[in-house]
């Protein structure tokens, strides 16, 4: 497909989605399912009008997916409700760290013993498809910063963190394949890739978000309209934090998410503190919410959500253009079934043992583990680090089928399940 064809396809699809948005919202399917179906139709699966080769274009696809995930993580962090409390964050933290580890281990065991993959390839596959996706799970994510829905918060917060907590396992898989230095007895991996990279990413992101919020508070004192400036500040925060993490060998995905969380939390805290001085008779919370449209986080959120939706359209079209008929092997189908029905539920239940999380939340969380653009990024990242062509092709087919089926089965089930079992949001 030439440039004219691409402009016509993407432009026409954007027009169609814009004109039919209310109908799609009422329909039993999601916009991601529409993009995937069109990608399959025009791709090599049906008409063969275009084929995007992920092996040859892995560098380009790595950048595209990287940017999409960063924008989505930042948007998710901006929508995190405040104040920050351990009671509220305990469940997603357990899911993002402990359940992530269990998921990788279960998928690695399945790939090693059932699919007969080497240990390194099995661990790498587990790390690629274990994280849930912040880009595609729109229908089960927090809708705005004042949303107090406990299930949506849990799923959004988990997706915001586990795209970063999966990175150590990607490096472990690459190390077992001889493509990354794990150190003697894995000591370098444990100290650098797990402890340092994780703690540095969270700390750097939190400090940067706090600092930008303080700067924004000073800029607000002049009373000028800074809508465009706030958008630039938000984008600049993403770029600066992620660049520093790459330089310091820290996990940038975690840093960007926590930078957004810290930015939002600090802005509202400063607003609430200001009202105690200026208007002691008015609720600090209500004043902070009333002035939230002046915050950097709010001003930049809408713009980033538009970019997020555009990236979703393009990347899912590309997924459809990467799938062939023979990509749908029994190996891939069995893997997808194992991930959805066994690995995800078991890891969620294991991660929430001993918590007071209601069983209804545990059940819905066990099912809504959407895989998507994050998995595609990790796949391209691994290919760029020297995977053999044979292993790369196998991982491409397995990952794409899991992601495509996740888009379909989770997309079909999200609206019926949410309407039937989650009619009244639970509040903490």
N, C-alpha and C positions, 0 to 999 in steps of 0.2 A: 504494500500500500504506500503510495507516494504522499508528499506533504499535503496536497490538496485533499486527498482522501481522508487523512487524519483530521484536518481542520473541519471537514464536513461531518465526520463521525462524531468527534467530541463536541463540536458546536451544536449539531442537531440533537445530540443526546442531552446536552445541558438545557436547550430550549424545551425539549419534551419533558424533562424532569421538572423544570420550573412551571410549566403549564399544567402538569398533571400531579403536582405535589399533594393537593388535598385528597385526590383519589387514591394515591399510593399510601397516604397516611391511614386511610380507612381500609385498605386492602389487606389481605393476609400475608403479603410478602413485603420485603424491605427493598430500599433503593439499591443496596449492595447486590441483592439477587438479580435485579434488573441489569446492572452493569455486567455481572458475571455471565448472564444469559446472552447478552449481546456480544460479549467477548468470545464466547464459545461459538456463536453463530458465524461471526466474521473471521474467526481464527481457524487454525488447521483442523479442528474437530469437525466442522461442518463445511463451510464454503471455502475456506482457505484463502481469504482475501489478504491476510497478513499473518506473519509468524514472528514473534519476538523471541530471539534465541537467548535465554538467560545465561548460558555458558559463555557465549561470545560477548554479551553485553552486561556481564556481571558488574563491572566497574560503574557503569551508568546506573544500573538498577540499584546498586548499593547506595549511591548518593541520593537517588530519588526516595527510596524507602527510609533512609536515615533522616532526611528532612521531614518526611511525613510523620514519622514517629516522634521526632522532637517537637513539632508543632502540636501534635495530639497530646503528648505528655504535659506540655506547658498549659494547654487548655484545660486538661483534666485537673491539674494542680490548682488553677485559678478558681475552679468550681468547688473546691473542698470547703465544707462548712467550717465555721469557727465558733467557739474557741477550740483549740487543740487539747484533747484530753486522752489519757491512756485508755480509759474505758471505751471510748469511741474508736480509737485506732488499733486496739489490741487485735481484733478479728482480722482486718486486712493485713496487718503486719505478720501474723502467724501464717496467713495464706501466702503472702508474697515471699516469705523466707522458708518456713518449714515445709509447707505444702508444695512449693516449687521444687525443693530438694527431693521430696517423695515422688513427685511426678516425673522428674528426670530419671530417677532410679528405676521406676516401674517401666517407663518407655524403653530405657536402655536394656533392661532385662528381657523385655519382649523382643526387641530388635536383635539382641545377641543370641537368645536361645530359640526363638521361633523363626525370625527372618534370617538367621545364620550370618549376621554381620559381625565384623570384628569388634572388640571391646571399644576401641577408640571411636569407630564409626557409630556404634550404638549410643555411646554417651553423647556424641555430637548431635545425633538425630534427636535424642531426648531433649537436649538443650535448645534445639531449634524450634521444636513444636510444643514445648512445655508452656512458655509464657502465654497468658491471655492477651488480647489485643485492645489497645486503647482507641484504635481508629475505627474498627468495624462494630464495636459494641454500643452504638449510639442509643439503641432502644432500651438498654438496661443500664445506662449510665446516668449520673446526676445531670439534671437538665439545666440547672442554674445554681448560683452560689448560695441561695437561700433554701435550696431543696434539702429537706431533712429526712428523706426516705432512706431507711437504714439499709435495705437491700442494694439499692442503687449506689449508695456511698461505699458499701463493702466491695462491690464489683469494680467500681471506678478506681477506688484507692488501690485495690489489688493490682489492677492492670497498670496503674501508674508506677507501681514499684517493681513488679516482677519482670518488666522488660529490662530492668537493670540487674536484678538479682539472677537472671539467667546467664549473664555474661561470664561469670567464673566457670560455669559448666561448659560453655562454648570453648573457653581456653583449655579446660581440662581435656575435652575431647580432642582438640587440636594437638595438645601435648602428647596424648596417648598415641596419636598418629605420627608423632615425630615432627610436628610443625610448630611447636611452641615449647619453650624451656620451662619445665615444671620444677627443676631443681632436684637435689638428692632427696629421695623419699617424698617428693612432692612438696618440700618445705617452701620453696620459692612461690609455688602456686598458692599455698595456704596463706603465706604472709603478704604477698604482693597482690595477687589476683582476687583474693577473698577479703582479707582484713583491711589492707591499706586502700585498695581501690574502692571498696564499699564505704568505709568510714570517711575517706577523703571526699568522695562524691557527695554524700549526704551533708557533710560539714560545709564544704565549699558552696553547694547550692543554697543551703539555708542562710549562710552569711551573705551571699550575694543578693538574695531576695530581700533580706532585712535591710541591707545597705541601700538598695534602690528605693525601697519604701520610704526610708528616711530622707533620701534625696528628693523624692516626689513630694513629700510633705513640705519641704522647704520651697520647692517650686510653686506649690499651690498658694503660697502666701501672697504672691503677686496678683492673684485673681485673674490671670489671663486665660483665654481659651487655648488649651494645648492638646486637642484631640489627636492631631497627627503626630505631635511630639510624643505623646504617650504610647502610640503604636510603635514608633521607632524605639522607644525605651524598652518596650517589651521584647521586640525582636532582637535588640542589642543585648539584652540580658541573656537570651537563649544562646546567641552566638558567642558571647564572652565566656559564659559559664562552660559551655561545651568545649570551646577551644582550650581553656585552661585545664579542663579535665583530660583532654587528649595529651596535652603537654606534660601533665603530672601523672599520667597513667592511672587516672581515676575513672570510675564509671560515669560517663556523662549523662546517660539516661536518668539515673537516679538523681544526679545533681540538678538537671533541668526541672524535673518534677518537684523536688523539694524547694528549688528556688521560687517556683510559682506559688507553692503552699506558703512559704515564708513571706513572700511579697503580699499576698492577700491577707494573711493573718496580721502582719505588722501594720498594714494600712488601716485595717479596721480597729486595731488596738490603739493606734495613734488618734484616730477619730473619736473613739470612745473616751480616751483620756482627755481630749480637748474639750468635750462637752461638759466634763466635770468642772472645768475652770470657767468656761464661757456661759453655760446654761445648766446650772446644777439642778434646776427643777425638772429638766427633761431627761428621759431615759437615755443612757449612753448608747444602748443598743439601737434604739430607734433613730437617734441622731446619726450614728455611724451608717446605718442603712440609708437614711435620707440623703447623705452626702456621698454615697458610694459611687455615683456616676462621675465623680471627680477623680476617682482613683485610677492609677495606671492599669491595674488589673482589669477593671471593668471596661475601660476605654479600648484596651487591646484584645479583649476576649472575642468580641464579635468578628473582628477582622481575621483572627486566627482560626475561628470556626469555619469561616468561608474557605480559607486556604485548605483546611482539613478536609472539607467536603470535596473540593476540587481534586486533591491528591487521592482521595478514596476512589473517585470516578476513574481517573487515569490508571491507577495501579491495578484495580480490579479488572479493567478492560485488558490490561497487559497479562494478568493471570489467565484470563480466557484465551489470550493469544499465545500462551506458552503450552497449553495442554493439547496433546494429541489423543486420538482414540486409544492407542495402546498405552497411554499413561495410566489408564484406569485398570491396573493389574489387581489380582486378588491380594497380593502382598500389601498394596496401598490401602485397599478397602478394609482388610483385616486390621491394619494398623489404625486407621481412622476409628473403626468400631471399638478397638481396645482403648484408645485415648478418650473417647466420648463416654463410654459406658463403664469402664473399669478404672483407668488411671485417674481421671479427673475426680469422680466421686470418692474414691478411696483416699486420695491425697487431701481433699477438702475435709472429709470426716476425721482423718488423722490429725490434720492441722488444728481442728477445732475441739479436740478432746480436752475436757476439763474447763471449757468456757461455758458461759451461759447463753450462747447464741441459740435462739429459737430454732426448732427443727424445721420450720417452714423456710427460714432463711438458709439453713444448711442444705436443704434439698434443692432449692432453686439455684443457690450458688454452685452446687455440685454439677448442675446441668449447664449453666450459662458460662462456660469457659471458652469463649470465642477465640479461635485462632485466626491470624490474619497477617497484616503488613509487618509486624514485628518479626514473625517467623521468616518471612521473605527476606528481611534485612539480615538476620543472622545467617541465613543460607548464603547470601551473596558475600557476606563478610568472610565466611569460611572458604568459599571458592577463591576469593582474592588472596587468601593466605596459603594457597598452594595445594589444594586438594587435587588428587588425580582425576582425570576426565571421567574415568569409569565410576568412581565413587561419587563425583559431583553429579553426574547424570542420574544415578540412582537416588540420591538425596533430593534432587530437583523434582523427580516424579513423585516420590513419597510425600514431600512437603506440599507440593501444589495440590495433590488430591485431598490431603487432610484439610488444607485451608479452604478449598472449594466446597468440600462437603460440610465444613463448619459453617460457611456462609449460608448454605442451603438449609441444613437441618436446624441450626439455631435461628436462622431467619424465619423459617416456617413456624417454629414453636414459640418464639418470643411473645408475640401478641396474644395468642390463646392462653398461654401459661400465666402471663402477667395479669391479664384481665380476670382469669378464673381464681388464681391463688394469691394475687397481690392487689386486691381491690382497695384495701385500706392500708396505706403506708404505716409501718411501725416506727415509732419515735422512741428515742432513748430518754 
